[in-house]
Amino acid sequence: MEAFMDSDDLAKALGVSRGTIQNWAEAKKIGYYKIGGELKFTKKDLDTYLEAHRIEARPTFRRG
């Protein structure tokens, strides 16, 4: 079984506030589990969120 992170852990990992994490969860922008009234997240939830917000780098070309 995968370990769970709480809102504080996830907020710290992403550099945002706990309120932001709760807002994202309520808006279904990030997956979560609700256990005992608390939001819990897995590494997979975090990875899925990050991949959905990934921006590909554009190749750079040298002029010359």
C-alpha atoms as one frame of an Amber mdcrd trajectory, in Angstrom:
protein
   0.000   0.000   0.000   1.220   3.452  -0.898   1.972   5.983   1.846  -0.330
   8.968   2.188   0.570  12.644   2.389  -1.713  15.187   4.005  -2.491  18.682
   2.707   0.428  20.181   4.633   2.915  17.676   3.171   1.682  18.288  -0.359
   1.618  22.067   0.083   5.227  22.008   1.256   6.291  19.781  -1.656   4.691
  22.128  -4.198   5.491  25.426  -2.480   1.862  26.509  -2.141  -0.480  27.027
   0.797  -2.612  24.356   2.421  -5.674  26.343   1.311  -4.524  26.115  -2.307
  -4.256  22.333  -2.013  -7.752  22.166  -0.529  -9.118  24.403  -3.298  -7.508
  22.217  -5.983  -8.983  19.101  -4.386 -12.473  20.631  -4.165 -12.198  21.719
  -7.819 -11.026  18.179  -8.696  -7.733  19.485 -10.078  -5.845  16.914  -8.023
  -6.926  13.444  -6.957  -7.312  12.644  -3.282  -8.805  10.311  -0.706 -10.971
  11.524   2.137 -10.181   9.506   5.247 -11.654  10.437   8.612 -12.681  13.823
   7.210  -9.124  14.647   6.122  -7.747  14.903   2.606  -5.005  12.389   1.831
  -2.843  12.206  -1.273  -0.544   9.588  -2.777   2.623  10.034  -4.817   0.567
   8.895  -7.815  -1.909  11.750  -7.199   1.003  14.190  -7.128   2.658  12.706
 -10.224  -0.635  12.817 -12.160  -1.150  16.466 -11.214   2.396  17.415 -12.179
   2.238  15.583 -15.510  -1.064  17.317 -16.367   0.612  20.696 -15.801   3.890
  19.930 -17.546   4.936  22.290 -20.319   7.267  20.877 -22.947  10.420  22.800
 -23.699  10.788  24.134 -27.209  13.896  23.100 -29.099  16.396  25.885 -29.473
  18.157  26.464 -32.737  21.446  28.177 -33.233  21.698  30.758 -35.923  24.938
  30.902 -37.593
